[in-house]
Each structure stands twice: as C-alpha cells, then as structure tokens.
C-alpha cells in the first residue's frame, strides 16, 4: 500500500512539472499561459515559438506520462495501481502543484500513460487521433474523439472494470478540459 501511494504521489509531482513553462524560460519565448490559446501545451508552444520548442514540450509532456507507468510496472505494481499512476501523472499535468493548479489539457501525457499501461490500447488511441487529425485537420476534435473511445479500448484489452473506470475518469477530464474547443467546434470557429 505504501509503495502504491509513493508511486501515485511521484507520478503527480512529475506530472506537475510543466515542460512548456520551463522551456519558455530556458529558450526565451513568451510564457504560453499568456500567449495564443494560453494553454501550456505543445500545440500552443508550436503557435508561439515554433517546431523545435513544440517538439521539446511534447517530449517532456510525453515522458512525464510514460516514466511513472513504466516504473510502476518495473516495481511489480498491480494493474489498478499502474492505471492510477498514469492517471496521477495526467492530473499533475492538468492541475500542477507547482503552477497554481493551472496546467494544460493533458493529451500528450495521457497518450504516453496509455501507451505505457497497454501498448495496444495506446496504439488504438494514437491511430484514432491520427485518422481524425488527418481527415478533419483539427487537433482538438481528434483528441476528443480518440479519448471518448479510449475506455472501451482499455476494457477490451484488460477486462477489468475498476481499471477501465480510471480511464473513463481520465477521458472525462481531458474532454472537459476541451470545453472551449467544443464550443468553437459547435459554432464552426475552431482553428
């Protein structure tokens, strides 16, 4: 039990490290919380600072979702603890302790946590995201649709209701964090 608590707390704290904000200071571009969509994520960094900064933001956000999950596997944690570890990293990104609980939308961190948890479900998630991003050319729509399907992919792979409910919660939070995008999609103004 103590190991599970430590893993989950570690994941949340690692998730709370904002790649976008730290890179803005290190690379000298505007704080993403004050420019563009005001979201500290790779897509907004791409808009305000270009491909190199966006790549490193994406890499940082991805690693903070993947590392805790792989560590939980390496320590022999059960599936529910591993799922909760990935969820904690995602929550850290969305609600970071170090940045006033105002974080990003969590797409890259959630994808990485999913790939680490179950690579087949992760590939399904990425495949759906890529398909919708290619067809509709709208990143937010691709994220919303792919994460709406994620809990079903997880349940299909692990056949475990509590674990699947963790991914239901993750997907619900991620979709809720896209509420402004959803409003723009409905009004036809989403970029």
Rosetta constraint file for C-alpha pairs under 8 A:
AtomPair CA 1 CA 5 HARMONIC 6.37 0.50
AtomPair CA 2 CA 6 HARMONIC 6.16 0.50
AtomPair CA 3 CA 7 HARMONIC 6.10 0.50
AtomPair CA 4 CA 8 HARMONIC 6.14 0.50
AtomPair CA 4 CA 77 HARMONIC 7.31 0.50
AtomPair CA 4 CA 81 HARMONIC 6.16 0.50
AtomPair CA 5 CA 9 HARMONIC 6.06 0.50
AtomPair CA 6 CA 10 HARMONIC 5.95 0.50
AtomPair CA 7 CA 11 HARMONIC 6.08 0.50
AtomPair CA 7 CA 68 HARMONIC 7.17 0.50
AtomPair CA 7 CA 72 HARMONIC 6.73 0.50
AtomPair CA 7 CA 85 HARMONIC 6.29 0.50
AtomPair CA 8 CA 12 HARMONIC 6.23 0.50
AtomPair CA 8 CA 81 HARMONIC 7.81 0.50
AtomPair CA 8 CA 84 HARMONIC 6.67 0.50
AtomPair CA 8 CA 85 HARMONIC 4.69 0.50
AtomPair CA 8 CA 88 HARMONIC 5.84 0.50
AtomPair CA 8 CA 89 HARMONIC 7.83 0.50
AtomPair CA 9 CA 13 HARMONIC 6.18 0.50
AtomPair CA 9 CA 88 HARMONIC 7.32 0.50
AtomPair CA 10 CA 14 HARMONIC 6.05 0.50
AtomPair CA 10 CA 68 HARMONIC 7.42 0.50
AtomPair CA 11 CA 15 HARMONIC 5.96 0.50
AtomPair CA 11 CA 64 HARMONIC 7.63 0.50
AtomPair CA 11 CA 65 HARMONIC 7.79 0.50
AtomPair CA 11 CA 68 HARMONIC 5.39 0.50
AtomPair CA 11 CA 85 HARMONIC 5.82 0.50
AtomPair CA 11 CA 86 HARMONIC 7.02 0.50
AtomPair CA 11 CA 88 HARMONIC 5.53 0.50
AtomPair CA 11 CA 89 HARMONIC 4.53 0.50
AtomPair CA 11 CA 92 HARMONIC 7.47 0.50
AtomPair CA 12 CA 16 HARMONIC 6.13 0.50
AtomPair CA 12 CA 85 HARMONIC 7.82 0.50
AtomPair CA 12 CA 88 HARMONIC 4.64 0.50
AtomPair CA 12 CA 89 HARMONIC 4.54 0.50
AtomPair CA 12 CA 90 HARMONIC 7.38 0.50
AtomPair CA 12 CA 91 HARMONIC 6.49 0.50
AtomPair CA 12 CA 92 HARMONIC 4.50 0.50
AtomPair CA 12 CA 93 HARMONIC 7.82 0.50
AtomPair CA 13 CA 17 HARMONIC 6.94 0.50
AtomPair CA 13 CA 89 HARMONIC 7.34 0.50
AtomPair CA 13 CA 92 HARMONIC 6.20 0.50
AtomPair CA 13 CA 96 HARMONIC 7.69 0.50
AtomPair CA 13 CA 97 HARMONIC 7.22 0.50
AtomPair CA 14 CA 64 HARMONIC 5.93 0.50
AtomPair CA 14 CA 89 HARMONIC 6.53 0.50
AtomPair CA 14 CA 92 HARMONIC 7.06 0.50
AtomPair CA 15 CA 61 HARMONIC 7.78 0.50
AtomPair CA 15 CA 64 HARMONIC 5.53 0.50
AtomPair CA 15 CA 65 HARMONIC 6.89 0.50
AtomPair CA 15 CA 88 HARMONIC 7.40 0.50
AtomPair CA 15 CA 89 HARMONIC 4.33 0.50
AtomPair CA 15 CA 90 HARMONIC 6.19 0.50
AtomPair CA 15 CA 91 HARMONIC 7.01 0.50
AtomPair CA 15 CA 92 HARMONIC 4.10 0.50
AtomPair CA 15 CA 93 HARMONIC 4.64 0.50
AtomPair CA 15 CA 96 HARMONIC 7.00 0.50
AtomPair CA 15 CA 109 HARMONIC 7.92 0.50
AtomPair CA 16 CA 89 HARMONIC 7.52 0.50
AtomPair CA 16 CA 91 HARMONIC 7.95 0.50
AtomPair CA 16 CA 92 HARMONIC 4.21 0.50
AtomPair CA 16 CA 93 HARMONIC 5.04 0.50
AtomPair CA 16 CA 94 HARMONIC 7.80 0.50
AtomPair CA 16 CA 95 HARMONIC 7.03 0.50
AtomPair CA 16 CA 96 HARMONIC 3.96 0.50
AtomPair CA 16 CA 97 HARMONIC 5.67 0.50
AtomPair CA 16 CA 98 HARMONIC 6.10 0.50
AtomPair CA 16 CA 99 HARMONIC 7.59 0.50
AtomPair CA 17 CA 92 HARMONIC 7.70 0.50
AtomPair CA 17 CA 93 HARMONIC 7.12 0.50
AtomPair CA 17 CA 96 HARMONIC 6.96 0.50
AtomPair CA 17 CA 98 HARMONIC 6.90 0.50
AtomPair CA 18 CA 22 HARMONIC 6.18 0.50
AtomPair CA 18 CA 40 HARMONIC 7.33 0.50
AtomPair CA 18 CA 61 HARMONIC 7.56 0.50
AtomPair CA 18 CA 93 HARMONIC 6.81 0.50
AtomPair CA 18 CA 96 HARMONIC 7.58 0.50
AtomPair CA 18 CA 99 HARMONIC 7.90 0.50
AtomPair CA 18 CA 103 HARMONIC 7.45 0.50
AtomPair CA 19 CA 23 HARMONIC 5.87 0.50
AtomPair CA 19 CA 41 HARMONIC 7.90 0.50
AtomPair CA 19 CA 56 HARMONIC 7.73 0.50
AtomPair CA 19 CA 57 HARMONIC 5.14 0.50
AtomPair CA 19 CA 58 HARMONIC 7.86 0.50
AtomPair CA 19 CA 60 HARMONIC 5.44 0.50
AtomPair CA 19 CA 61 HARMONIC 6.18 0.50
AtomPair CA 20 CA 24 HARMONIC 6.06 0.50
AtomPair CA 20 CA 31 HARMONIC 7.86 0.50
AtomPair CA 20 CA 32 HARMONIC 6.86 0.50
AtomPair CA 20 CA 40 HARMONIC 5.35 0.50
AtomPair CA 20 CA 41 HARMONIC 5.89 0.50
AtomPair CA 20 CA 42 HARMONIC 6.93 0.50
AtomPair CA 20 CA 45 HARMONIC 6.84 0.50
AtomPair CA 20 CA 57 HARMONIC 5.27 0.50
AtomPair CA 21 CA 25 HARMONIC 6.58 0.50
AtomPair CA 21 CA 31 HARMONIC 6.05 0.50
AtomPair CA 21 CA 32 HARMONIC 6.73 0.50
AtomPair CA 21 CA 33 HARMONIC 7.90 0.50
AtomPair CA 21 CA 40 HARMONIC 6.53 0.50
AtomPair CA 22 CA 26 HARMONIC 6.24 0.50
AtomPair CA 23 CA 27 HARMONIC 5.58 0.50
AtomPair CA 23 CA 28 HARMONIC 7.72 0.50
AtomPair CA 23 CA 53 HARMONIC 7.26 0.50
AtomPair CA 23 CA 56 HARMONIC 7.88 0.50
AtomPair CA 23 CA 57 HARMONIC 7.13 0.50
AtomPair CA 24 CA 28 HARMONIC 5.43 0.50
AtomPair CA 24 CA 29 HARMONIC 4.85 0.50
AtomPair CA 24 CA 30 HARMONIC 6.00 0.50
AtomPair CA 24 CA 31 HARMONIC 5.56 0.50
AtomPair CA 24 CA 32 HARMONIC 7.36 0.50
AtomPair CA 25 CA 29 HARMONIC 6.85 0.50
AtomPair CA 25 CA 30 HARMONIC 7.99 0.50
AtomPair CA 25 CA 31 HARMONIC 7.49 0.50
AtomPair CA 27 CA 53 HARMONIC 7.72 0.50
AtomPair CA 29 CA 48 HARMONIC 7.72 0.50
AtomPair CA 29 CA 49 HARMONIC 6.21 0.50
AtomPair CA 30 CA 34 HARMONIC 7.32 0.50
AtomPair CA 30 CA 35 HARMONIC 6.87 0.50
AtomPair CA 30 CA 48 HARMONIC 7.39 0.50
AtomPair CA 30 CA 49 HARMONIC 7.79 0.50
AtomPair CA 31 CA 35 HARMONIC 6.75 0.50
AtomPair CA 32 CA 36 HARMONIC 7.02 0.50
AtomPair CA 32 CA 37 HARMONIC 7.84 0.50
AtomPair CA 32 CA 38 HARMONIC 5.46 0.50
AtomPair CA 32 CA 39 HARMONIC 6.06 0.50
AtomPair CA 32 CA 40 HARMONIC 5.17 0.50
AtomPair CA 32 CA 41 HARMONIC 7.67 0.50
AtomPair CA 32 CA 44 HARMONIC 6.62 0.50
AtomPair CA 32 CA 45 HARMONIC 6.26 0.50
AtomPair CA 32 CA 48 HARMONIC 7.45 0.50
AtomPair CA 33 CA 37 HARMONIC 7.72 0.50
AtomPair CA 33 CA 38 HARMONIC 4.03 0.50
AtomPair CA 33 CA 39 HARMONIC 5.44 0.50
AtomPair CA 33 CA 40 HARMONIC 5.66 0.50
AtomPair CA 34 CA 38 HARMONIC 5.18 0.50
AtomPair CA 35 CA 48 HARMONIC 7.06 0.50
AtomPair CA 36 CA 44 HARMONIC 6.21 0.50
AtomPair CA 36 CA 47 HARMONIC 6.91 0.50
AtomPair CA 36 CA 48 HARMONIC 6.62 0.50
AtomPair CA 37 CA 44 HARMONIC 6.17 0.50
AtomPair CA 38 CA 44 HARMONIC 7.26 0.50
AtomPair CA 39 CA 44 HARMONIC 6.13 0.50
AtomPair CA 39 CA 103 HARMONIC 7.19 0.50
AtomPair CA 39 CA 104 HARMONIC 5.48 0.50
AtomPair CA 39 CA 105 HARMONIC 7.52 0.50
AtomPair CA 40 CA 44 HARMONIC 6.74 0.50
AtomPair CA 40 CA 45 HARMONIC 7.23 0.50
AtomPair CA 40 CA 103 HARMONIC 6.20 0.50
AtomPair CA 40 CA 104 HARMONIC 5.01 0.50
AtomPair CA 41 CA 45 HARMONIC 6.24 0.50
AtomPair CA 41 CA 57 HARMONIC 6.94 0.50
AtomPair CA 41 CA 58 HARMONIC 7.51 0.50
AtomPair CA 41 CA 104 HARMONIC 5.41 0.50
AtomPair CA 41 CA 105 HARMONIC 7.18 0.50
AtomPair CA 41 CA 106 HARMONIC 7.79 0.50
AtomPair CA 42 CA 46 HARMONIC 6.02 0.50
AtomPair CA 42 CA 54 HARMONIC 4.82 0.50
AtomPair CA 42 CA 55 HARMONIC 7.18 0.50
AtomPair CA 42 CA 57 HARMONIC 5.32 0.50
AtomPair CA 42 CA 58 HARMONIC 5.26 0.50
AtomPair CA 43 CA 47 HARMONIC 6.53 0.50
AtomPair CA 43 CA 54 HARMONIC 6.83 0.50
AtomPair CA 44 CA 48 HARMONIC 6.34 0.50
AtomPair CA 44 CA 54 HARMONIC 7.97 0.50
AtomPair CA 45 CA 49 HARMONIC 5.45 0.50
AtomPair CA 45 CA 50 HARMONIC 6.76 0.50
AtomPair CA 45 CA 53 HARMONIC 6.55 0.50
AtomPair CA 45 CA 54 HARMONIC 5.18 0.50
AtomPair CA 45 CA 57 HARMONIC 7.49 0.50
AtomPair CA 46 CA 50 HARMONIC 4.51 0.50
AtomPair CA 46 CA 51 HARMONIC 5.49 0.50
AtomPair CA 46 CA 53 HARMONIC 6.81 0.50
AtomPair CA 46 CA 54 HARMONIC 4.73 0.50
AtomPair CA 49 CA 53 HARMONIC 6.03 0.50
AtomPair CA 49 CA 54 HARMONIC 7.24 0.50
AtomPair CA 50 CA 54 HARMONIC 6.22 0.50
AtomPair CA 51 CA 55 HARMONIC 5.93 0.50
AtomPair CA 52 CA 56 HARMONIC 6.45 0.50
AtomPair CA 53 CA 57 HARMONIC 6.14 0.50
AtomPair CA 54 CA 58 HARMONIC 6.01 0.50
AtomPair CA 55 CA 59 HARMONIC 6.08 0.50
AtomPair CA 56 CA 60 HARMONIC 6.08 0.50
AtomPair CA 57 CA 61 HARMONIC 6.11 0.50
AtomPair CA 58 CA 62 HARMONIC 5.95 0.50
AtomPair CA 58 CA 108 HARMONIC 6.55 0.50
AtomPair CA 59 CA 63 HARMONIC 6.10 0.50
AtomPair CA 60 CA 64 HARMONIC 6.30 0.50
AtomPair CA 61 CA 65 HARMONIC 6.71 0.50
AtomPair CA 61 CA 93 HARMONIC 7.83 0.50
AtomPair CA 61 CA 108 HARMONIC 5.84 0.50
AtomPair CA 61 CA 109 HARMONIC 5.20 0.50
AtomPair CA 62 CA 66 HARMONIC 6.29 0.50
AtomPair CA 62 CA 108 HARMONIC 5.22 0.50
AtomPair CA 62 CA 109 HARMONIC 4.83 0.50
AtomPair CA 62 CA 110 HARMONIC 7.95 0.50
AtomPair CA 62 CA 111 HARMONIC 7.42 0.50
AtomPair CA 62 CA 112 HARMONIC 5.24 0.50
AtomPair CA 62 CA 113 HARMONIC 8.00 0.50
AtomPair CA 63 CA 67 HARMONIC 5.70 0.50
AtomPair CA 63 CA 109 HARMONIC 7.38 0.50
AtomPair CA 63 CA 112 HARMONIC 7.04 0.50
AtomPair CA 64 CA 68 HARMONIC 6.94 0.50
AtomPair CA 64 CA 89 HARMONIC 6.64 0.50
AtomPair CA 64 CA 109 HARMONIC 6.49 0.50
AtomPair CA 65 CA 69 HARMONIC 6.98 0.50
AtomPair CA 65 CA 86 HARMONIC 6.15 0.50
AtomPair CA 65 CA 89 HARMONIC 5.53 0.50
AtomPair CA 65 CA 90 HARMONIC 6.56 0.50
AtomPair CA 65 CA 108 HARMONIC 7.78 0.50
AtomPair CA 65 CA 109 HARMONIC 4.48 0.50
AtomPair CA 65 CA 110 HARMONIC 6.37 0.50
AtomPair CA 65 CA 111 HARMONIC 7.66 0.50
AtomPair CA 65 CA 112 HARMONIC 5.06 0.50
AtomPair CA 65 CA 113 HARMONIC 4.60 0.50
AtomPair CA 66 CA 70 HARMONIC 6.22 0.50
AtomPair CA 66 CA 86 HARMONIC 7.58 0.50
AtomPair CA 66 CA 109 HARMONIC 7.46 0.50
AtomPair CA 66 CA 112 HARMONIC 4.91 0.50
AtomPair CA 66 CA 113 HARMONIC 4.98 0.50
AtomPair CA 66 CA 115 HARMONIC 7.49 0.50
AtomPair CA 66 CA 116 HARMONIC 5.55 0.50
AtomPair CA 67 CA 71 HARMONIC 6.06 0.50
AtomPair CA 68 CA 72 HARMONIC 6.11 0.50
AtomPair CA 68 CA 85 HARMONIC 6.47 0.50
AtomPair CA 68 CA 86 HARMONIC 6.75 0.50
AtomPair CA 68 CA 89 HARMONIC 7.35 0.50
AtomPair CA 69 CA 73 HARMONIC 6.33 0.50
AtomPair CA 69 CA 82 HARMONIC 5.83 0.50
AtomPair CA 69 CA 83 HARMONIC 7.58 0.50
AtomPair CA 69 CA 85 HARMONIC 6.02 0.50
AtomPair CA 69 CA 86 HARMONIC 5.55 0.50
AtomPair CA 69 CA 113 HARMONIC 6.22 0.50
AtomPair CA 69 CA 116 HARMONIC 5.80 0.50
AtomPair CA 69 CA 117 HARMONIC 6.38 0.50
AtomPair CA 70 CA 74 HARMONIC 6.10 0.50
AtomPair CA 70 CA 116 HARMONIC 6.09 0.50
AtomPair CA 70 CA 117 HARMONIC 7.72 0.50
AtomPair CA 71 CA 75 HARMONIC 6.18 0.50
AtomPair CA 72 CA 76 HARMONIC 6.42 0.50
AtomPair CA 72 CA 77 HARMONIC 5.47 0.50
AtomPair CA 72 CA 81 HARMONIC 7.59 0.50
AtomPair CA 72 CA 82 HARMONIC 5.59 0.50
AtomPair CA 72 CA 85 HARMONIC 7.26 0.50
AtomPair CA 73 CA 77 HARMONIC 5.79 0.50
AtomPair CA 73 CA 78 HARMONIC 7.91 0.50
AtomPair CA 73 CA 82 HARMONIC 6.71 0.50
AtomPair CA 77 CA 81 HARMONIC 6.01 0.50
AtomPair CA 77 CA 82 HARMONIC 6.20 0.50
AtomPair CA 78 CA 82 HARMONIC 6.27 0.50
AtomPair CA 79 CA 83 HARMONIC 6.07 0.50
AtomPair CA 79 CA 163 HARMONIC 7.01 0.50
AtomPair CA 80 CA 84 HARMONIC 6.09 0.50
AtomPair CA 80 CA 162 HARMONIC 7.00 0.50
AtomPair CA 80 CA 163 HARMONIC 5.28 0.50
AtomPair CA 81 CA 85 HARMONIC 5.99 0.50
AtomPair CA 82 CA 86 HARMONIC 6.43 0.50
AtomPair CA 82 CA 117 HARMONIC 6.89 0.50
AtomPair CA 83 CA 87 HARMONIC 6.20 0.50
AtomPair CA 83 CA 117 HARMONIC 6.66 0.50
AtomPair CA 83 CA 163 HARMONIC 6.28 0.50
AtomPair CA 83 CA 166 HARMONIC 6.63 0.50
AtomPair CA 83 CA 167 HARMONIC 7.70 0.50
AtomPair CA 84 CA 88 HARMONIC 5.98 0.50
AtomPair CA 84 CA 166 HARMONIC 6.70 0.50
AtomPair CA 85 CA 89 HARMONIC 6.41 0.50
AtomPair CA 86 CA 90 HARMONIC 6.32 0.50
AtomPair CA 86 CA 110 HARMONIC 7.41 0.50
AtomPair CA 86 CA 113 HARMONIC 4.89 0.50
AtomPair CA 86 CA 114 HARMONIC 7.36 0.50
AtomPair CA 86 CA 117 HARMONIC 7.61 0.50
AtomPair CA 87 CA 91 HARMONIC 6.12 0.50
AtomPair CA 87 CA 110 HARMONIC 7.61 0.50
AtomPair CA 87 CA 113 HARMONIC 7.51 0.50
AtomPair CA 87 CA 166 HARMONIC 7.07 0.50
AtomPair CA 87 CA 167 HARMONIC 7.66 0.50
AtomPair CA 87 CA 170 HARMONIC 6.32 0.50
AtomPair CA 88 CA 92 HARMONIC 6.06 0.50
AtomPair CA 89 CA 93 HARMONIC 6.42 0.50
AtomPair CA 89 CA 109 HARMONIC 7.23 0.50
AtomPair CA 89 CA 113 HARMONIC 7.79 0.50
AtomPair CA 90 CA 94 HARMONIC 6.35 0.50
AtomPair CA 90 CA 106 HARMONIC 5.95 0.50
AtomPair CA 90 CA 109 HARMONIC 5.68 0.50
AtomPair CA 90 CA 110 HARMONIC 5.65 0.50
AtomPair CA 90 CA 113 HARMONIC 7.71 0.50
AtomPair CA 90 CA 170 HARMONIC 7.62 0.50
AtomPair CA 91 CA 95 HARMONIC 5.64 0.50
AtomPair CA 91 CA 96 HARMONIC 7.43 0.50
AtomPair CA 91 CA 106 HARMONIC 7.89 0.50
AtomPair CA 92 CA 96 HARMONIC 4.69 0.50
AtomPair CA 92 CA 97 HARMONIC 7.00 0.50
AtomPair CA 93 CA 103 HARMONIC 5.68 0.50
AtomPair CA 93 CA 104 HARMONIC 6.15 0.50
AtomPair CA 93 CA 105 HARMONIC 7.63 0.50
AtomPair CA 93 CA 106 HARMONIC 5.94 0.50
AtomPair CA 93 CA 109 HARMONIC 7.26 0.50
AtomPair CA 94 CA 101 HARMONIC 7.25 0.50
AtomPair CA 94 CA 102 HARMONIC 6.67 0.50
AtomPair CA 94 CA 103 HARMONIC 4.38 0.50
AtomPair CA 94 CA 104 HARMONIC 5.02 0.50
AtomPair CA 94 CA 105 HARMONIC 5.76 0.50
AtomPair CA 94 CA 106 HARMONIC 5.80 0.50
AtomPair CA 95 CA 100 HARMONIC 7.65 0.50
AtomPair CA 95 CA 101 HARMONIC 3.99 0.50
AtomPair CA 95 CA 102 HARMONIC 5.35 0.50
AtomPair CA 95 CA 103 HARMONIC 5.24 0.50
AtomPair CA 95 CA 104 HARMONIC 7.87 0.50
AtomPair CA 96 CA 100 HARMONIC 6.49 0.50
AtomPair CA 96 CA 101 HARMONIC 4.42 0.50
AtomPair CA 96 CA 102 HARMONIC 6.19 0.50
AtomPair CA 96 CA 103 HARMONIC 5.78 0.50
AtomPair CA 97 CA 101 HARMONIC 5.37 0.50
AtomPair CA 99 CA 103 HARMONIC 7.21 0.50
AtomPair CA 105 CA 174 HARMONIC 6.11 0.50
AtomPair CA 105 CA 177 HARMONIC 5.69 0.50
AtomPair CA 105 CA 178 HARMONIC 7.04 0.50
AtomPair CA 106 CA 110 HARMONIC 5.84 0.50
AtomPair CA 106 CA 174 HARMONIC 6.56 0.50
AtomPair CA 107 CA 111 HARMONIC 6.08 0.50
AtomPair CA 107 CA 143 HARMONIC 7.00 0.50
AtomPair CA 107 CA 174 HARMONIC 7.21 0.50
AtomPair CA 108 CA 112 HARMONIC 6.17 0.50
AtomPair CA 109 CA 113 HARMONIC 6.16 0.50
AtomPair CA 110 CA 114 HARMONIC 6.08 0.50
AtomPair CA 110 CA 170 HARMONIC 7.71 0.50
AtomPair CA 111 CA 115 HARMONIC 6.13 0.50
AtomPair CA 111 CA 122 HARMONIC 6.56 0.50
AtomPair CA 111 CA 125 HARMONIC 7.36 0.50
AtomPair CA 111 CA 126 HARMONIC 7.32 0.50
AtomPair CA 112 CA 116 HARMONIC 6.07 0.50
AtomPair CA 112 CA 122 HARMONIC 7.75 0.50
AtomPair CA 113 CA 117 HARMONIC 6.04 0.50
AtomPair CA 114 CA 118 HARMONIC 6.01 0.50
AtomPair CA 114 CA 119 HARMONIC 6.99 0.50
AtomPair CA 114 CA 121 HARMONIC 6.95 0.50
AtomPair CA 114 CA 122 HARMONIC 5.10 0.50
AtomPair CA 115 CA 119 HARMONIC 4.34 0.50
AtomPair CA 115 CA 120 HARMONIC 7.34 0.50
AtomPair CA 115 CA 121 HARMONIC 6.94 0.50
AtomPair CA 115 CA 122 HARMONIC 4.15 0.50
AtomPair CA 115 CA 123 HARMONIC 6.95 0.50
AtomPair CA 116 CA 122 HARMONIC 7.72 0.50
AtomPair CA 117 CA 122 HARMONIC 7.94 0.50
AtomPair CA 118 CA 122 HARMONIC 6.12 0.50
AtomPair CA 118 CA 154 HARMONIC 7.72 0.50
AtomPair CA 118 CA 157 HARMONIC 7.73 0.50
AtomPair CA 119 CA 123 HARMONIC 6.01 0.50
AtomPair CA 120 CA 124 HARMONIC 6.28 0.50
AtomPair CA 120 CA 157 HARMONIC 7.71 0.50
AtomPair CA 121 CA 125 HARMONIC 6.17 0.50
AtomPair CA 121 CA 150 HARMONIC 7.27 0.50
AtomPair CA 121 CA 153 HARMONIC 5.42 0.50
AtomPair CA 121 CA 154 HARMONIC 5.82 0.50
AtomPair CA 121 CA 157 HARMONIC 6.84 0.50
AtomPair CA 122 CA 126 HARMONIC 6.17 0.50
AtomPair CA 123 CA 127 HARMONIC 5.84 0.50
AtomPair CA 124 CA 128 HARMONIC 6.14 0.50
AtomPair CA 124 CA 153 HARMONIC 7.30 0.50
AtomPair CA 125 CA 129 HARMONIC 6.20 0.50
AtomPair CA 125 CA 146 HARMONIC 5.55 0.50
AtomPair CA 125 CA 147 HARMONIC 7.00 0.50
AtomPair CA 125 CA 149 HARMONIC 7.60 0.50
AtomPair CA 125 CA 150 HARMONIC 6.17 0.50
AtomPair CA 126 CA 130 HARMONIC 6.01 0.50
AtomPair CA 126 CA 146 HARMONIC 7.53 0.50
AtomPair CA 127 CA 131 HARMONIC 6.08 0.50
AtomPair CA 128 CA 132 HARMONIC 6.23 0.50
AtomPair CA 128 CA 142 HARMONIC 7.31 0.50
AtomPair CA 128 CA 145 HARMONIC 7.67 0.50
AtomPair CA 128 CA 146 HARMONIC 5.36 0.50
AtomPair CA 129 CA 133 HARMONIC 5.95 0.50
AtomPair CA 129 CA 142 HARMONIC 4.74 0.50
AtomPair CA 129 CA 143 HARMONIC 5.90 0.50
AtomPair CA 129 CA 145 HARMONIC 7.40 0.50
AtomPair CA 129 CA 146 HARMONIC 5.31 0.50
AtomPair CA 130 CA 134 HARMONIC 5.92 0.50
AtomPair CA 130 CA 142 HARMONIC 7.19 0.50
AtomPair CA 131 CA 135 HARMONIC 6.14 0.50
AtomPair CA 131 CA 142 HARMONIC 7.71 0.50
AtomPair CA 132 CA 136 HARMONIC 5.71 0.50
AtomPair CA 132 CA 137 HARMONIC 7.28 0.50
AtomPair CA 132 CA 138 HARMONIC 7.66 0.50
AtomPair CA 132 CA 141 HARMONIC 7.27 0.50
AtomPair CA 132 CA 142 HARMONIC 4.86 0.50
AtomPair CA 132 CA 145 HARMONIC 7.91 0.50
AtomPair CA 133 CA 137 HARMONIC 4.75 0.50
AtomPair CA 133 CA 138 HARMONIC 5.52 0.50
AtomPair CA 133 CA 139 HARMONIC 5.54 0.50
AtomPair CA 133 CA 141 HARMONIC 7.46 0.50
AtomPair CA 133 CA 142 HARMONIC 5.19 0.50
AtomPair CA 136 CA 141 HARMONIC 7.93 0.50
AtomPair CA 138 CA 142 HARMONIC 6.44 0.50
AtomPair CA 138 CA 190 HARMONIC 7.66 0.50
AtomPair CA 138 CA 191 HARMONIC 6.75 0.50
AtomPair CA 139 CA 143 HARMONIC 6.26 0.50
AtomPair CA 140 CA 144 HARMONIC 6.16 0.50
AtomPair CA 140 CA 178 HARMONIC 7.15 0.50
AtomPair CA 140 CA 181 HARMONIC 6.54 0.50
AtomPair CA 141 CA 145 HARMONIC 6.18 0.50
AtomPair CA 141 CA 182 HARMONIC 7.90 0.50
AtomPair CA 141 CA 185 HARMONIC 7.77 0.50
AtomPair CA 142 CA 146 HARMONIC 6.00 0.50
AtomPair CA 143 CA 147 HARMONIC 5.98 0.50
AtomPair CA 143 CA 175 HARMONIC 7.93 0.50
AtomPair CA 144 CA 148 HARMONIC 6.11 0.50
AtomPair CA 144 CA 174 HARMONIC 7.76 0.50
AtomPair CA 144 CA 175 HARMONIC 5.61 0.50
AtomPair CA 144 CA 178 HARMONIC 7.57 0.50
AtomPair CA 145 CA 149 HARMONIC 6.53 0.50
AtomPair CA 146 CA 150 HARMONIC 6.27 0.50
AtomPair CA 147 CA 151 HARMONIC 7.55 0.50
AtomPair CA 147 CA 171 HARMONIC 5.29 0.50
AtomPair CA 147 CA 174 HARMONIC 7.65 0.50
AtomPair CA 147 CA 175 HARMONIC 7.39 0.50
AtomPair CA 148 CA 171 HARMONIC 6.35 0.50
AtomPair CA 148 CA 172 HARMONIC 7.87 0.50
AtomPair CA 148 CA 175 HARMONIC 7.81 0.50
AtomPair CA 149 CA 153 HARMONIC 6.57 0.50
AtomPair CA 150 CA 154 HARMONIC 6.19 0.50
AtomPair CA 150 CA 167 HARMONIC 7.14 0.50
AtomPair CA 150 CA 168 HARMONIC 7.83 0.50
AtomPair CA 150 CA 171 HARMONIC 7.23 0.50
AtomPair CA 151 CA 155 HARMONIC 6.11 0.50
AtomPair CA 151 CA 164 HARMONIC 5.68 0.50
AtomPair CA 151 CA 165 HARMONIC 7.39 0.50
AtomPair CA 151 CA 167 HARMONIC 5.35 0.50
AtomPair CA 151 CA 168 HARMONIC 5.37 0.50
AtomPair CA 151 CA 171 HARMONIC 7.47 0.50
AtomPair CA 152 CA 156 HARMONIC 6.06 0.50
AtomPair CA 152 CA 164 HARMONIC 7.72 0.50
AtomPair CA 153 CA 157 HARMONIC 6.23 0.50
AtomPair CA 154 CA 158 HARMONIC 6.07 0.50
AtomPair CA 154 CA 159 HARMONIC 7.68 0.50
AtomPair CA 154 CA 164 HARMONIC 5.92 0.50
AtomPair CA 154 CA 167 HARMONIC 7.42 0.50
AtomPair CA 155 CA 159 HARMONIC 4.87 0.50
AtomPair CA 155 CA 160 HARMONIC 6.19 0.50
AtomPair CA 155 CA 161 HARMONIC 6.95 0.50
AtomPair CA 155 CA 163 HARMONIC 7.87 0.50
AtomPair CA 155 CA 164 HARMONIC 5.41 0.50
AtomPair CA 158 CA 163 HARMONIC 7.96 0.50
AtomPair CA 159 CA 164 HARMONIC 7.95 0.50
AtomPair CA 160 CA 164 HARMONIC 6.11 0.50
AtomPair CA 161 CA 165 HARMONIC 6.07 0.50
AtomPair CA 162 CA 166 HARMONIC 6.53 0.50
AtomPair CA 163 CA 167 HARMONIC 6.82 0.50
AtomPair CA 164 CA 168 HARMONIC 6.24 0.50
AtomPair CA 165 CA 169 HARMONIC 6.18 0.50
AtomPair CA 166 CA 170 HARMONIC 6.26 0.50
AtomPair CA 167 CA 171 HARMONIC 5.95 0.50
AtomPair CA 168 CA 172 HARMONIC 6.00 0.50
AtomPair CA 169 CA 173 HARMONIC 6.17 0.50
AtomPair CA 170 CA 174 HARMONIC 6.18 0.50
AtomPair CA 171 CA 175 HARMONIC 6.02 0.50
AtomPair CA 172 CA 176 HARMONIC 5.99 0.50
AtomPair CA 173 CA 177 HARMONIC 6.08 0.50
AtomPair CA 174 CA 178 HARMONIC 6.63 0.50
AtomPair CA 175 CA 179 HARMONIC 6.86 0.50
AtomPair CA 178 CA 182 HARMONIC 6.16 0.50
AtomPair CA 179 CA 183 HARMONIC 6.29 0.50
AtomPair CA 180 CA 184 HARMONIC 6.31 0.50
AtomPair CA 181 CA 185 HARMONIC 6.00 0.50
AtomPair CA 181 CA 190 HARMONIC 6.48 0.50
AtomPair CA 182 CA 186 HARMONIC 6.12 0.50
AtomPair CA 183 CA 187 HARMONIC 6.23 0.50
AtomPair CA 184 CA 188 HARMONIC 5.85 0.50
AtomPair CA 184 CA 189 HARMONIC 4.93 0.50
AtomPair CA 184 CA 190 HARMONIC 4.76 0.50
AtomPair CA 185 CA 189 HARMONIC 6.13 0.50
AtomPair CA 185 CA 190 HARMONIC 5.13 0.50
